[in-house]
Amino acid sequence: MNNEESCPCKSGKTFGECCGPVIAGTVKAETAEALMRARYTSYVTGDIDFLRTSATKDVQAEFDENASKAWSKAAKWHGLEIISTEKGQSSDSEGVVEFRALYSANDEFCNHHEVSRFVKEQDGWKFADGELVGEKPIVREEPKVGRNDLCPCGSGKKYKKCCGRGK
């Protein structure tokens, strides 16, 4: 990737002033968010080795390089959305980043929503673990009206013969 191109993480900076130096190892990520952005960008650029080296030893032991390469190549990456951060600044020893990685795979738009935990080790920030965030279920404010229940409009008729007609 050209250092003058916009960074895939959507920070508004160029690749050369954002994730490029972190992935190349010439600069350490100053924050957990900066490491998260570089990890996303490494999927976009196919630099899978960075994903391994930017993780803790425990994560590295379970790292599936082939699966990561396959995901990186199969996806069309659309951007990274940082939802929130907790701690993870240069003076902290741990941090949390909630994000959405947007991509398409097999002609389907995907939204990888995750809360990731990072720790600061002697050699800088490392990815420690992540938890996927599922879609929240729809919760009704009022109980569902059955077809044979009295209509909530107060007509005295069954719902199916009143406001529920044709539904």
C-alpha positions as CSV (number, residue, x, y, z in Angstrom):
1,M,0.0,0.0,0.0
2,N,1.3,3.5,-0.9
3,N,2.1,5.7,2.1
4,E,0.2,8.6,0.5
5,E,-3.1,6.7,0.2
6,S,-5.8,7.2,2.8
7,C,-5.4,4.8,5.7
8,P,-7.9,1.9,5.4
9,C,-8.8,2.4,9.1
10,K,-10.7,5.6,8.1
11,S,-8.7,7.8,10.6
12,G,-8.6,10.6,8.0
13,K,-4.8,10.3,7.9
14,T,-2.6,8.7,5.2
15,F,-1.4,5.2,5.6
16,G,2.2,6.6,6.0
17,E,1.2,8.7,9.0
18,C,-1.2,6.3,10.6
19,C,-1.1,2.5,10.5
20,G,1.8,2.0,8.1
21,P,4.7,2.7,10.5
22,V,3.0,0.6,13.3
23,I,2.6,-2.4,11.0
24,A,6.2,-2.0,9.7
25,G,7.5,-1.9,13.3
26,T,9.2,1.5,12.9
27,V,6.8,3.1,15.5
28,K,4.9,1.5,18.4
29,A,1.2,2.1,18.8
30,E,0.8,4.8,21.4
31,T,-2.7,3.7,22.4
32,A,-4.8,0.6,22.4
33,E,-7.0,2.3,19.7
34,A,-4.0,2.9,17.5
35,L,-3.1,-0.8,17.7
36,M,-6.7,-1.8,16.9
37,R,-6.6,0.4,13.8
38,A,-3.3,-1.1,12.7
39,R,-4.7,-4.6,13.3
40,Y,-7.7,-3.9,11.1
41,T,-5.4,-2.3,8.4
42,S,-3.2,-5.4,8.5
43,Y,-6.3,-7.5,7.4
44,V,-6.9,-5.0,4.6
45,T,-3.3,-5.1,3.4
46,G,-2.8,-8.8,4.0
47,D,0.0,-8.3,6.5
48,I,-1.0,-11.3,8.6
49,D,2.3,-11.6,10.4
50,F,1.5,-8.3,12.2
51,L,-1.7,-9.8,13.6
52,R,0.4,-12.6,15.2
53,T,3.1,-10.3,16.6
54,S,0.7,-7.7,17.9
55,A,-1.0,-10.2,20.2
56,T,-0.1,-11.6,23.6
57,K,1.8,-14.9,23.8
58,D,-1.4,-16.7,24.7
59,V,-3.2,-15.4,21.6
60,Q,-0.1,-16.2,19.5
61,A,-0.2,-19.8,20.6
62,E,-3.8,-20.2,19.3
63,F,-3.3,-18.0,16.2
64,D,-4.6,-19.6,13.0
65,E,-2.5,-18.0,10.2
66,N,-4.2,-19.8,7.4
67,A,-7.7,-18.8,8.5
68,S,-6.6,-15.2,9.0
69,K,-5.0,-15.1,5.5
70,A,-8.2,-16.6,4.0
71,W,-10.4,-14.0,5.7
72,S,-8.1,-11.2,4.7
73,K,-8.1,-12.3,1.0
74,A,-11.8,-13.2,0.7
75,A,-13.1,-10.0,2.2
76,K,-13.6,-6.6,0.6
77,W,-12.9,-4.2,3.4
78,H,-15.1,-1.1,3.8
79,G,-13.8,0.5,7.0
80,L,-13.4,0.5,10.7
81,E,-15.7,2.3,13.1
82,I,-14.5,2.9,16.6
83,I,-17.5,2.9,18.9
84,S,-15.8,3.5,22.2
85,T,-12.6,3.2,24.1
86,E,-12.0,2.7,27.8
87,K,-8.5,3.5,29.1
88,G,-5.8,2.3,26.7
89,Q,-3.9,5.6,26.7
90,S,-0.1,5.8,26.7
91,S,-0.1,6.0,30.6
92,D,-2.4,3.0,31.0
93,S,-1.5,-0.7,31.3
94,E,-4.7,-2.0,29.8
95,G,-7.5,-0.8,27.6
96,V,-10.7,-1.8,25.8
97,V,-11.8,-0.9,22.3
98,E,-15.3,-1.5,21.0
99,F,-15.4,-1.4,17.2
100,R,-17.1,-2.5,14.0
101,A,-15.1,-3.8,11.1
102,L,-17.2,-3.5,7.9
103,Y,-16.6,-5.8,5.0
104,S,-18.2,-7.8,2.3
105,A,-17.8,-11.6,1.7
106,N,-19.6,-13.8,-0.7
107,D,-21.6,-10.8,-2.0
108,E,-23.0,-10.2,1.6
109,F,-22.3,-7.1,3.7
110,C,-20.9,-8.0,7.1
111,N,-20.5,-6.1,10.4
112,H,-17.9,-7.6,12.7
113,H,-18.8,-6.0,16.0
114,E,-16.4,-6.8,18.8
115,V,-15.2,-5.5,22.2
116,S,-11.4,-6.1,22.4
117,R,-9.1,-6.0,25.4
118,F,-5.5,-4.9,25.1
119,V,-2.6,-5.0,27.6
120,K,0.6,-3.0,27.6
121,E,3.6,-5.2,27.8
122,Q,7.3,-4.3,27.8
123,D,7.4,-4.1,24.0
124,G,4.1,-2.1,23.7
125,W,0.4,-2.6,23.3
126,K,-0.8,-6.2,22.6
127,F,-4.2,-7.6,21.7
128,A,-5.3,-9.9,24.6
129,D,-8.8,-11.1,23.7
130,G,-12.1,-10.1,22.1
131,E,-15.7,-10.8,22.5
132,L,-18.2,-10.6,19.6
133,V,-21.2,-8.4,20.2
134,G,-24.5,-9.9,18.9
135,E,-27.5,-8.0,17.7
136,K,-29.8,-7.0,20.6
137,P,-33.2,-8.8,20.5
138,I,-36.3,-6.7,19.9
139,V,-38.1,-6.1,23.2
140,R,-41.8,-5.1,23.1
141,E,-42.9,-2.4,25.4
142,E,-46.4,-3.9,25.6
143,P,-47.5,-7.5,25.4
144,K,-48.3,-8.9,21.9
145,V,-52.0,-8.8,21.0
146,G,-53.3,-12.1,19.8
147,R,-55.8,-12.4,17.0
148,N,-58.6,-13.5,19.3
149,D,-57.8,-11.0,22.1
150,L,-60.0,-7.9,22.5
151,C,-58.7,-5.1,20.4
152,P,-56.6,-2.6,22.4
153,C,-58.5,0.3,20.7
154,G,-61.4,-0.3,23.1
155,S,-64.0,-1.2,20.5
156,G,-65.0,-4.4,22.3
157,K,-64.3,-6.4,19.1
158,K,-61.7,-9.1,18.7
159,Y,-58.4,-7.8,17.3
160,K,-58.8,-9.8,14.1
161,K,-62.2,-8.2,13.3
162,C,-61.0,-4.7,14.2
163,C,-57.5,-3.1,14.0
164,G,-55.9,-6.4,13.1
165,R,-58.1,-7.0,10.0
166,G,-55.9,-7.9,7.0
167,K,-52.7,-8.5,9.0
